[in-house]
Amino acid sequence: MELKDILAISGQPGLYKYVAQSTRGVIVESLLDGKRQNVSATAKVSALTEISMFTEGDDIPLAKVFTNIYDYTGGKEAIDHKEEPAKLKAYFAAVLPEYDRERVHVSDMKKCFAWYNTLVKAGFTEFRLPSDEAQEEQETAEA
């Protein structure tokens, strides 16, 4: 399972693994309970590799934020997304010190930590973007 196959569906909690294309949308499997469902083609579906966080400089891909959290926690689960806002802000600042404090809201942090914890529970240990994988393959071929 790769990060590019993990989807967030607007209006639905949790994360989903892409399973297959259907005639009316896509078939996904919940990472929380393993149940499969059909998601309409009109639903707003985003791959985690397409999502980024605002920083003081360039936006950072969510995969990089997850890698920072993974390094910070030593591969364990992060802070619970239901913690009080002050704790979430302090924890997020420790993980991503350059985040844009005006454009990244507590709700974004909650979603980030909830998604990260879901991925860790599902066995994720590497959070790479497809471009990172292609570059690594090219470097291996050149060596």
RAWOTA-V877372 format. One record per residue. RES is the residue in three letters. SS is DSSP state (hx for helix, st for strand, lp for the rest). PHI is phi in degrees with one decimal (* if undefined). D_FIRST is the distance of its C-alpha to the first C-alpha in Angstrom with 1 decimal. Layout:
res->RES ss->SS phi->PHI d_first->D_FIRST
res->RES ss->SS phi->PHI d_first->D_FIRST
This chain:
res->MET ss->lp phi->* d_first->0.0
res->GLU ss->lp phi->-114.0 d_first->3.8
res->LEU ss->hx phi->-61.4 d_first->6.9
res->LYS ss->hx phi->-66.4 d_first->8.5
res->ASP ss->hx phi->-93.0 d_first->6.9
res->ILE ss->st phi->-97.1 d_first->8.2
res->LEU ss->st phi->-120.5 d_first->11.9
res->ALA ss->st phi->-111.5 d_first->15.1
res->ILE ss->st phi->-116.2 d_first->17.9
res->SER ss->lp phi->-58.4 d_first->21.4
res->GLY ss->lp phi->87.2 d_first->23.5
res->GLN ss->lp phi->-125.1 d_first->20.9
res->PRO ss->lp phi->-74.3 d_first->19.8
res->GLY ss->lp phi->83.4 d_first->16.3
res->LEU ss->lp phi->-121.0 d_first->12.9
res->TYR ss->st phi->-134.9 d_first->11.3
res->LYS ss->st phi->-95.6 d_first->8.1
res->TYR ss->st phi->-68.0 d_first->9.5
res->VAL ss->st phi->-108.8 d_first->10.6
res->ALA ss->st phi->-164.9 d_first->13.6
res->GLN ss->st phi->-82.9 d_first->16.7
res->SER ss->st phi->-121.7 d_first->19.8
res->THR ss->lp phi->-68.0 d_first->23.4
res->ARG ss->lp phi->-112.1 d_first->23.7
res->GLY ss->st phi->157.3 d_first->20.5
res->VAL ss->st phi->-130.7 d_first->16.8
res->ILE ss->st phi->-100.3 d_first->15.4
res->VAL ss->st phi->-127.6 d_first->13.0
res->GLU ss->st phi->-124.4 d_first->12.0
res->SER ss->st phi->-66.9 d_first->13.0
res->LEU ss->lp phi->-77.2 d_first->11.2
res->LEU ss->lp phi->-80.9 d_first->14.8
res->ASP ss->lp phi->-124.4 d_first->16.2
res->GLY ss->lp phi->77.4 d_first->13.8
res->LYS ss->lp phi->-77.3 d_first->16.3
res->ARG ss->st phi->-98.2 d_first->15.8
res->GLN ss->st phi->-153.3 d_first->18.0
res->ASN ss->st phi->-94.5 d_first->19.2
res->VAL ss->st phi->-109.1 d_first->19.5
res->SER ss->st phi->-58.0 d_first->22.6
res->ALA ss->lp phi->-65.7 d_first->22.7
res->THR ss->lp phi->-87.5 d_first->25.0
res->ALA ss->lp phi->-72.3 d_first->22.7
res->LYS ss->lp phi->-84.4 d_first->21.6
res->VAL ss->st phi->-116.0 d_first->17.9
res->SER ss->st phi->-126.3 d_first->16.4
res->ALA ss->st phi->-76.7 d_first->13.1
res->LEU ss->hx phi->-61.8 d_first->12.8
res->THR ss->hx phi->-70.5 d_first->13.2
res->GLU ss->hx phi->-94.6 d_first->16.6
res->ILE ss->lp phi->-99.3 d_first->18.0
res->SER ss->st phi->-137.5 d_first->20.3
res->MET ss->st phi->-113.5 d_first->22.9
res->PHE ss->lp phi->-73.4 d_first->26.6
res->THR ss->st phi->-130.6 d_first->28.3
res->GLU ss->lp phi->-64.6 d_first->31.9
res->GLY ss->lp phi->-105.5 d_first->30.9
res->ASP ss->lp phi->-74.6 d_first->28.0
res->ASP ss->lp phi->-64.9 d_first->25.2
res->ILE ss->st phi->-109.5 d_first->22.2
res->PRO ss->st phi->-59.4 d_first->18.6
res->LEU ss->hx phi->-57.2 d_first->16.8
res->ALA ss->hx phi->-59.0 d_first->14.3
res->LYS ss->hx phi->-68.7 d_first->17.5
res->VAL ss->hx phi->-62.5 d_first->18.8
res->PHE ss->hx phi->-61.3 d_first->15.8
res->THR ss->hx phi->-63.5 d_first->16.3
res->ASN ss->hx phi->-61.2 d_first->20.0
res->ILE ss->hx phi->-64.8 d_first->19.5
res->TYR ss->hx phi->-59.6 d_first->17.4
res->ASP ss->hx phi->-65.6 d_first->20.2
res->TYR ss->hx phi->-65.4 d_first->22.8
res->THR ss->hx phi->-91.6 d_first->21.7
res->GLY ss->lp phi->70.6 d_first->20.9
res->GLY ss->lp phi->87.2 d_first->17.4
res->LYS ss->lp phi->-95.1 d_first->18.8
res->GLU ss->lp phi->-66.5 d_first->18.8
res->ALA ss->lp phi->-87.2 d_first->20.9
res->ILE ss->lp phi->-56.1 d_first->24.0
res->ASP ss->lp phi->-67.7 d_first->24.1
res->HIS ss->lp phi->-68.0 d_first->24.0
res->LYS ss->lp phi->-95.3 d_first->27.2
res->GLU ss->lp phi->-64.9 d_first->29.3
res->GLU ss->lp phi->-69.4 d_first->32.3
res->PRO ss->hx phi->-52.8 d_first->32.0
res->ALA ss->hx phi->-62.4 d_first->33.9
res->LYS ss->hx phi->-66.8 d_first->31.5
res->LEU ss->hx phi->-62.5 d_first->28.5
res->LYS ss->hx phi->-63.1 d_first->30.2
res->ALA ss->hx phi->-64.2 d_first->31.2
res->TYR ss->hx phi->-65.3 d_first->27.8
res->PHE ss->hx phi->-65.4 d_first->26.2
res->ALA ss->hx phi->-64.8 d_first->29.1
res->ALA ss->hx phi->-69.5 d_first->28.4
res->VAL ss->hx phi->-81.8 d_first->24.8
res->LEU ss->lp phi->-136.9 d_first->25.6
res->PRO ss->lp phi->-59.5 d_first->29.4
res->GLU ss->lp phi->-90.4 d_first->29.8
res->TYR ss->st phi->-65.2 d_first->28.4
res->ASP ss->lp phi->-78.3 d_first->30.8
res->ARG ss->lp phi->-68.4 d_first->32.7
res->GLU ss->lp phi->-89.3 d_first->34.1
res->ARG ss->lp phi->-103.3 d_first->31.1
res->VAL ss->lp phi->-96.9 d_first->28.4
res->HIS ss->lp phi->-93.8 d_first->29.4
res->VAL ss->hx phi->-58.8 d_first->28.8
res->SER ss->hx phi->-62.2 d_first->26.8
res->ASP ss->hx phi->-66.5 d_first->24.3
res->MET ss->hx phi->-63.7 d_first->24.1
res->LYS ss->hx phi->-58.5 d_first->23.7
res->LYS ss->hx phi->-63.9 d_first->20.7
res->CYS ss->hx phi->-60.4 d_first->19.2
res->PHE ss->hx phi->-67.9 d_first->19.7
res->ALA ss->hx phi->-63.0 d_first->18.6
res->TRP ss->hx phi->-64.7 d_first->15.3
res->TYR ss->hx phi->-59.2 d_first->14.9
res->ASN ss->hx phi->-62.4 d_first->16.0
res->THR ss->hx phi->-62.5 d_first->13.6
res->LEU ss->hx phi->-65.7 d_first->10.5
res->VAL ss->hx phi->-64.2 d_first->12.4
res->LYS ss->hx phi->-63.0 d_first->13.2
res->ALA ss->lp phi->-82.4 d_first->9.7
res->GLY ss->lp phi->99.4 d_first->9.3
res->PHE ss->lp phi->-71.8 d_first->8.3
res->THR ss->lp phi->-127.4 d_first->10.8
res->GLU ss->lp phi->-128.5 d_first->10.4
res->PHE ss->lp phi->-121.5 d_first->10.8
res->ARG ss->lp phi->-109.5 d_first->11.5
res->LEU ss->lp phi->-84.6 d_first->12.7
res->PRO ss->hx phi->-55.7 d_first->12.6
res->SER ss->hx phi->-65.6 d_first->16.3
res->ASP ss->hx phi->-64.2 d_first->15.8
res->GLU ss->hx phi->-66.3 d_first->13.6
res->ALA ss->hx phi->-64.9 d_first->16.3
res->GLN ss->hx phi->-65.7 d_first->19.0
res->GLU ss->hx phi->-63.9 d_first->17.8
res->GLU ss->hx phi->-64.6 d_first->17.7
res->GLN ss->hx phi->-66.6 d_first->21.2
res->GLU ss->hx phi->-64.2 d_first->22.5
res->THR ss->hx phi->-66.2 d_first->21.5
res->ALA ss->hx phi->-66.8 d_first->23.2
res->GLU ss->hx phi->-74.6 d_first->26.3
res->ALA ss->lp phi->-75.4 d_first->26.7
